[in-house]
């Protein structure tokens, strides 16, 4: 667990650094969300990994790092891909992970926005923790693939989300706009 605490402390320092480099008015999302999201996603990922037989420390680390691209750029669009290389540099500097672990975390970072695709076990935990974290804080989903993933995790339909299916099977937007698109 100390590894996760050291990682999250390093991430919080990165957020502080990039908060000064990319001020709030240039960011797509509130910077404090990043602080909350790294910790809560990490906890969710740890628990999911325990249940799914995946290394929980590695899963929690990938969940904590998954929005690194948005942290450093302030932009939502393309943030998963934008974080791929920089997160590897960041993780290497921490000295907490092997090169193989860094590569696995980076792939999960790069692919976490592809909610409609099925990836490896680590990627799937990051995607699942991400949508569940939004839900637990009361945020809506921005894409149908996020809602589908959330509802599969919960094992039920979630009323009041942005997307619903009418009797013909077509999808229509409903509810509020998403506060945060993944």
Steps between C-alpha positions, in 0.01 A plus 500: 500500500786739562570483127152637429535775757832607348352490149195705598721751682711538185184540290369770732830686459462468122149642520632793706775559243270486198233706672751788482604422142144456368272733699140408574356734235690302235390161633197306383428376853538613859851410624377380839309222323839359397610489865185315607484276193854359533430383852146371458576321172803343660290362786234366264766343279669333795175336609409393146844349449472299823170354378626437144836344588712786365792658687314755715794736543560515126129551433474776760807668350355485148171642627679783680700588187236453231422873451863614502458644150222728618697599809792622289308652208180616666307365200249221485520433126768242428621494861538121515742492208668822617585333829656186356863609470510761779359255756784261421755774569321596820481140626864438418598806707307368800717187508201302625438271202690268269512578128248223433260645758545848355417367153185329626382811685571717194292274273211525747539880500503510121194278460279601791277726290416215261213384720330318214805277440605208716865512601716306740402448864689807622344724233154373585545577868605857417200548270262355758641699792483816290128473418410381848687792655302749291179333601579501872560877486176562313642581158317403185668308218605662174478196273269203461796262541561643847138449600503144366814423701355655816174311468686174440705560815194578708294222343207732439376793297578838652208741468567865427826462310561681174419208268194280488363256248148547370273216392651498148851449638627843395707696746399849598671747731315572822580656836777746569816557305807323630721703724798299383547303179741208514 
